[in-house]
Amino acid sequence: MSIKDRLNQPEDLLLAMAFIMPLIFSVWMVLLNNFVIEKASFTGKEIGILQSLREIPGFLAFTVIYLLLFIKEQKLAIISLAVTAIGVIMTGFFPSVLGLYLTTVIMSIGFHYFETVNQSLTMQWIDKDKTAYFLGRLLSVKSAASLLAFSSIWLIMEKFSWSYQSTYALFGLLGLVLTICLAFSFKEFPVKVEQEKRLILRKRYWLFYALTFFSGARRQIFTVFAGFLMVEKFGYSVADISALFLINYVFNWLFAAKIGKLIGIIGERRVLKFEYIGLITIFIAYGFVENSTIAASLYVIDHLFFALAIAIKTYFQKIAKPEDLASSAGVSFSINHIAAVVIPALLGLVWIYNPSWVFYIGAGFACCSLILSHLIPCQPREGVEFRYQETS
């Protein structure tokens, strides 16, 4: 397929955007714990507050539906990508508590609006029978971008001794330039089904909402505190953290598309049950770990389970009305972040008292998800949103 033909394919726009976002966000994420500890003297309290602030735009993701009254989803995705890049550029220039809070919110607004709209576009543009495999491809592309980011960080910071400020600025500018190129390269693609321009909360989507809520709560514990544990308790350097992320993303790069195809074969319920049982075990192990190598192994295994969460999205696409996808994407992101806004700050205080309790709470969230996963039907579809409807 020629380059001109690819610029006429919405799938390729999704893949291109999926490459740019992790290229810039991964840099922000992998440097964060070392940056805030070394340059701003953060403790568990400050990192918890920062992560809670980061999740406020995610909680407010439902407001994207109001922006869609004035701007098309495709254009909003591009603008949000650019805002994320600008936030990353600014991060290194404000190495203080308040400065980091401010730049984090700017970056997060772009990130969460992009992820909301991108999810909606994917559900609209990709056929249901191809979605799981395509989401796996997206994860592979994201992982390739992250691998490039992490290896570049190791090279320029370890070998050439670049500063945090220069590294953040380099990747933020690169992301901004690539985003501008996308804006001028791809045509505007037509909408298959006109989307609702109002907030929608449907009673029949309750299981999806519940799974999304506990997924957000559980993910925060990994995102915020698992990495912080590596740096604070075991003294991992930027190079060490980058190496862990490299291992994580090599796996996703190689196997995410295959995992997506597997979900399409064996079904969402079985996949999610396996994920939650694994996460319960991992979180309990985090609470007991005293060896840095074992902790690193848990960190890698923990991340590997994230690819299985594709099943929540494919489950929803199968049960949702096509016109609900844009509105529901915003609502689901807000539900995902209800706990995310509160949990980092509250568990930051728990961390000060006993870090192990943070991970035991995470195991409790995973138990709730496991119980809910038993309610997913074998063949979800409109009218069969949860298990016991299949026999009614």
C-alpha positions in Angstrom: 0.0 0.0 0.0 1.4 3.4 -1.0 1.9 6.3 1.4 -0.9 8.2 -0.3 -3.3 5.2 0.3 -2.3 5.0 4.0 -3.1 8.6 4.5 -6.6 7.7 3.5 -7.0 5.0 6.1 -8.4 5.8 9.5 -6.7 2.8 11.0 -3.3 4.3 10.1 -4.2 7.6 11.7 -5.0 5.7 14.9 -1.8 3.8 14.7 0.2 7.0 14.1 -1.3 8.7 17.1 -0.8 5.6 19.2 2.9 5.9 18.4 3.3 9.6 19.3 1.4 9.6 22.6 3.6 7.0 24.4 6.7 8.5 22.8 6.2 11.6 24.9 4.1 10.3 27.9 6.6 7.4 28.6 9.4 9.9 29.0 7.3 11.9 31.5 6.4 8.8 33.4 9.8 7.0 33.5 11.6 10.1 34.7 9.0 11.3 37.1 9.9 9.4 40.3 13.6 10.2 40.1 12.9 13.8 39.0 10.6 14.6 41.9 12.8 13.0 44.5 16.1 14.4 43.3 14.9 17.9 42.2 11.8 18.6 44.4 12.4 16.4 47.5 9.1 14.6 47.1 7.9 12.1 49.7 4.9 9.7 49.4 2.6 12.5 50.4 3.6 14.9 47.6 3.7 12.1 44.9 0.2 11.0 46.0 -1.1 14.6 45.7 0.6 15.0 42.3 -0.9 11.8 41.0 -4.4 12.8 42.3 -4.1 16.1 40.5 -3.0 14.2 37.4 -6.2 12.2 37.5 -8.6 15.1 37.9 -8.7 15.8 34.1 -9.5 12.0 33.7 -12.3 12.4 36.1 -13.6 15.3 34.1 -13.3 13.4 30.8 -17.1 13.4 30.4 -16.9 17.1 29.5 -15.4 16.0 26.1 -19.0 15.5 24.9 -19.5 19.3 25.2 -16.4 20.1 23.2 -17.8 17.8 20.5 -20.6 20.3 20.0 -18.0 22.7 18.5 -15.2 20.5 17.2 -15.0 17.1 15.5 -13.5 14.2 17.3 -10.6 13.7 14.9 -9.5 17.3 15.3 -9.9 17.2 19.1 -7.6 14.2 19.2 -4.9 16.0 17.4 -5.2 19.1 19.6 -5.1 17.0 22.7 -2.0 15.3 21.5 -0.3 18.7 21.0 -1.4 19.9 24.5 0.2 16.7 26.0 3.5 17.5 24.2 3.5 21.1 25.5 3.0 19.9 29.0 5.9 17.5 28.8 8.1 20.3 27.4 7.3 22.5 30.4 7.9 19.8 33.0 11.7 20.1 33.2 11.5 23.9 33.6 9.5 23.9 36.9 11.4 21.6 39.4 9.3 22.6 42.4 6.3 21.2 44.2 3.8 23.8 42.8 5.5 23.9 39.4 5.2 20.1 39.0 1.6 20.2 40.1 0.9 22.8 37.4 2.7 21.2 34.5 1.3 17.8 35.4 -2.3 19.1 35.1 -1.5 20.7 31.7 0.0 17.5 30.4 -2.9 15.4 31.9 -5.6 17.5 30.3 -4.1 16.7 26.9 -3.5 13.1 27.7 -6.9 12.2 29.1 -8.9 14.1 26.4 -6.8 12.3 23.8 -7.4 8.9 25.3 -11.1 9.5 25.6 -11.6 10.6 22.0 -9.1 8.0 20.7 -11.1 5.2 22.4 -14.3 6.5 20.9 -12.8 6.8 17.3 -11.4 3.2 17.6 -14.8 1.8 18.6 -16.4 3.7 15.7 -13.9 3.1 12.9 -13.0 -0.6 13.6 -15.4 -3.4 13.0 -16.4 -5.4 16.1 -14.9 -8.7 14.9 -11.5 -7.0 14.3 -11.4 -4.8 17.4 -9.6 -7.1 19.8 -6.8 -7.8 17.3 -6.6 -4.1 16.3 -6.3 -3.0 20.0 -3.5 -5.6 20.3 -1.8 -3.9 17.3 -2.2 -0.5 19.0 -0.5 -1.9 22.1 2.3 -3.2 20.0 2.8 0.2 18.4 2.6 1.9 21.7 5.2 -0.5 23.0 7.5 0.2 20.1 7.3 3.9 20.8 7.9 3.4 24.5 11.0 1.2 23.7 12.3 4.0 21.5 11.7 6.5 24.3 13.3 4.3 27.1 16.3 3.3 25.1 16.9 7.0 24.1 16.6 8.1 27.7 19.2 5.5 28.7 21.5 6.7 26.0 21.3 10.5 26.4 21.1 10.6 30.2 23.5 7.8 31.1 26.1 8.1 28.3 25.8 11.8 27.4 24.7 13.1 30.8 21.8 15.2 29.6 19.7 17.0 32.2 16.1 16.2 33.0 15.1 19.6 31.6 16.8 18.9 28.2 15.4 15.4 28.0 11.8 16.5 28.7 12.1 19.4 26.2 13.6 17.1 23.4 10.8 14.5 23.5 8.1 17.1 24.0 9.2 19.1 20.9 9.6 15.9 18.9 6.0 14.9 19.8 4.7 18.4 18.9 6.3 18.4 15.5 5.0 14.9 14.7 1.5 15.9 15.8 1.6 19.0 13.5 2.7 16.7 10.6 -0.3 14.4 11.3 -2.7 17.4 11.3 -1.6 18.3 7.8 -1.2 14.8 6.3 -4.4 13.0 7.0 -7.8 13.9 5.6 -10.9 14.3 7.8 -12.6 10.9 7.9 -16.5 10.7 7.9 -18.4 9.6 10.9 -20.2 6.2 10.3 -22.9 6.8 13.0 -23.8 10.3 14.3 -22.9 10.3 17.9 -25.0 11.5 20.8 -24.0 15.0 22.0 -25.2 14.5 25.6 -24.1 12.6 28.6 -25.5 9.0 28.6 -25.6 6.7 31.7 -27.6 3.6 30.8 -28.7 1.1 33.4 -27.9 -1.8 31.2 -24.2 -0.8 31.0 -23.8 -1.1 34.8 -21.4 -4.1 34.7 -19.1 -2.2 32.3 -19.2 0.8 34.6 -18.3 -1.4 37.6 -15.4 -3.1 35.9 -14.1 0.2 34.7 -14.3 1.7 38.2 -12.2 -1.1 39.8 -9.8 -1.2 36.9 -9.1 2.5 37.5 -8.6 2.0 41.2 -6.3 -0.9 40.8 -4.2 0.7 38.0 -3.5 3.7 40.2 -1.8 1.5 42.8 0.5 0.1 40.1 1.2 3.4 38.3 1.8 5.5 41.4 3.2 3.2 44.1 4.8 0.2 42.4 7.3 2.5 40.7 7.8 4.6 43.8 8.5 1.5 45.8 11.4 0.7 43.3 13.0 4.1 43.8 12.3 4.8 47.5 12.8 1.3 49.0 15.2 -0.4 46.6 17.1 2.7 45.3 16.5 2.1 41.6 18.1 4.7 39.3 16.7 6.2 36.1 18.6 3.5 34.2 17.2 0.7 36.3 13.6 2.0 36.0 14.1 2.4 32.2 15.4 -1.2 32.0 12.2 -2.5 33.7 10.0 -0.5 31.3 12.0 -1.9 28.4 11.3 -5.4 29.5 7.6 -4.6 29.9 7.3 -3.1 26.5 9.3 -5.7 24.6 6.7 -8.2 25.7 3.8 -6.0 24.6 5.5 -5.2 21.3 6.0 -8.9 20.6 2.7 -10.4 22.0 0.0 -7.7 22.4 -1.5 -8.3 18.9 -1.6 -12.1 19.6 -3.2 -11.4 23.0 -5.9 -9.4 21.2 -6.5 -12.2 18.8 -6.7 -14.7 21.8 -9.4 -12.5 23.4 -11.4 -12.8 20.3 -11.2 -16.6 20.4 -11.7 -17.5 24.1 -13.9 -14.6 25.2 -13.7 -11.7 27.6 -14.9 -13.5 30.7 -12.2 -16.1 30.8 -9.5 -13.6 30.0 -10.5 -11.1 32.7 -10.9 -13.9 35.3 -7.3 -15.0 34.6 -6.1 -11.4 34.8 -7.7 -10.7 38.2 -6.5 -13.9 39.8 -3.0 -13.0 38.7 -3.2 -9.5 40.0 -4.5 -10.6 43.4 -1.4 -12.8 43.8 1.0 -10.1 42.6 -0.4 -7.3 44.9 -0.2 -9.6 48.0 3.4 -10.4 47.0 4.3 -6.7 46.8 3.3 -6.4 50.4 5.8 -9.0 51.5 8.7 -8.4 49.1 12.1 -7.4 50.6 14.4 -8.4 47.7 15.0 -5.9 44.9 15.2 -8.6 42.2 12.0 -10.2 43.2 10.3 -6.8 43.4 11.5 -6.1 39.9 10.1 -9.4 38.7 6.7 -8.6 40.2 6.8 -5.2 38.6 7.3 -6.7 35.1 4.7 -9.5 35.6 2.2 -6.9 36.9 2.6 -4.8 33.8 2.2 -7.8 31.5 -1.4 -8.3 32.8 -2.4 -4.9 31.5 -2.7 -6.1 27.9 -5.5 -8.4 29.0 -7.6 -5.3 30.0 -8.4 -4.9 26.3 -11.2 -7.3 27.1 -13.2 -4.6 29.0 -13.2 -2.4 25.9 -14.2 -5.2 23.5 -17.0 -6.3 25.9 -18.4 -2.8 25.9 -18.2 -2.4 22.1 -20.3 -5.6 21.8 -23.1 -4.5 24.1 -23.3 -0.8 23.3 -25.4 1.0 20.8 -23.2 2.5 18.0 -24.4 6.0 18.7 -23.5 5.8 22.4 -19.7 5.2 21.8 -18.5 8.8 22.0 -20.5 9.8 25.0 -19.8 6.5 26.8 -16.1 6.9 26.2 -16.1 10.1 28.2 -18.3 8.7 30.9 -16.2 5.5 31.3 -13.0 7.6 31.6 -14.7 9.6 34.3 -15.8 6.5 36.2 -12.3 5.0 35.7 -10.9 8.1 37.4 -13.4 8.6 40.3 -11.2 6.4 42.5 -8.0 7.6 40.7 -8.5 11.2 42.0 -8.9 10.1 45.6 -6.8 7.0 46.0 -3.3 8.3 45.3 -3.6 11.1 48.0 -5.3 8.8 50.5 -2.9 5.9 50.0 0.0 8.3 50.1 -0.9 8.8 53.7 -1.3 5.0 54.2 2.2 4.7 52.6 3.8 6.8 55.3 2.3 4.5 57.9 2.9 1.1 56.2 3.6 0.7 52.4 2.5 -2.9 52.4 -1.1 -2.0 53.2 -1.3 0.0 50.0 -0.8 -3.2 48.0 -3.1 -5.3 50.2 -5.8 -2.7 49.3 -5.0 -3.3 45.7 -5.5 -7.0 46.1 -9.0 -6.2 47.5 -9.8 -4.2 44.4 -8.7 -7.1 42.2 -11.0 -9.4 44.2 -14.0 -7.1 43.5 -13.1 -7.2 39.8 -12.9 -11.0 39.9 -16.3 -11.3 41.3 -17.7 -9.0 38.7 -16.0 -10.8 35.8 -18.2 -13.9 36.5 -21.2 -11.9 35.4 -19.9 -11.3 31.8 -21.8 -13.4 29.4 -20.1 -15.9 27.1 -21.3 -14.1 24.0 -22.0 -10.4 25.0 -24.2 -8.4 22.7 -27.0 -5.8 22.7 -29.7 -7.1 25.0 -27.3 -9.6 26.7 -25.1 -7.3 28.8 -24.6 -9.7 31.8 -24.5 -13.4 32.3 -28.0 -14.3 33.6 -29.7 -12.7 30.6 -28.5 -15.6 28.5 -30.9 -18.0 30.1 -33.8 -15.7 30.7 
